[in-house]
C-alpha cells in the first residue's frame, strides 16, 4: 500500500494555517474570558462532547497544572448525577464547533438555572450555545482537513490552541512561578529538574540542625547533635552564625583512629574542612547534583543569603527524587 505523503503534509499545513487564522480571537471578549477565569472563586469547569470533549479534557488539565482549579464535566453525565460537581461560584467553558449538539444545549439550560457564568469556544456565534454564552470565543467557519471534510481536525486543533492561550495568559497574570509549577508536578521529570534545594533537603524550616561552633570540642559537638535525625555531617559556624566549615562522619573516624581518646578534646574549628562547598536554598536541586558529582562529596550545607545554615542536603536525597541523571 502506498501512502499519500503529500496529502499528509497538506493536513499539517491546513491545521497550521487555521491556527494562524484564529489570532483575531484574542480581543476584548478573550480578555473578558481571562478575567472571569482569573477572578473565579470556584473552579473552571470545561465541557464538551466527542472530539471537542477530549480537547476540553486537555485544556482542563493545563489550567489545573498552571494555577487554575479545574476539572472536566461530560455534558451527558451532567444530567446523571455529575451536575453536583457544579457551584454558583464556578465558571464553565463549553467547547462545541457547531454549538447545537443536544447534550450541550441541555447543559446550557442547567447552567442557566444555576446562574453559572458560561464561556463558549465555538465556530458559530449565532448558534444556541453562542447566543446563551456570557462570552463567545468564535473561531468562524473552517474546512476540516480529513479527506471527507467532516472528521474534526482543523476545528479541534484550533480549540486546543485557544485553550492553551487562555490558560497561559491567566498563568502569566497570576505570576505563576517555576516553584509553583514544581509544586503541582512533583512526580514528573520536569518537576524533578526544576525542584529547588529547599524542597529536596532533609531538614524542614524550623527543625534543629546539626550545628556546632568553632570553639566546641568534638565531645560537645557529639552531645549537641546526638538526638538529631539521620545526618552524615555537622556544620560548623562562627560567632556570627555564618558557615565556617563542615565535619563529616569520615572526618571523625579518621580523627579517632589517629588520636584515640584525645580526639574528643579537639576543637571543631581545628577539625573542620574550612570554606567547604555550600549551596543556596533557592538554587535548583540539579545544581546540588553537579556539586556532588564534581567534588565527590556526600553532604552539602544549605545556606541563606547571609551565608547562615538553613539545612543540609545529602546525596541520597537527590537520588530519592530522581534528579540524578
ABEGO torsion letter per residue (X at the ends): XBBBAAAAAAAAAAAAAAAAAAAAABBAAAAAAAAAAAABABBBBBBEBEAAAAAAAAAAAAAAAAGBBBBBBBAAAAAAGAAAABBAABBBBBBBAAGABAAAAAAAAAAAAAGBBBBBBBABAABAAAAABABBBBAEBBBBABAAGABBAAAAAAAAAAAAAAAAAAAAAAGBBAAAAAAAAAABAAAAAABBAAAABABBBGBBBBBBBAABBAAAAAAAAAABBBBABBBBBBAAGBBAEBBBAAAAAAAAAAAEAAAAABBAAAABBBGBBBBBAABBAAAAAAAAAAAGBABBBBBBAAGBBAEBBBAAAAAAAGABX
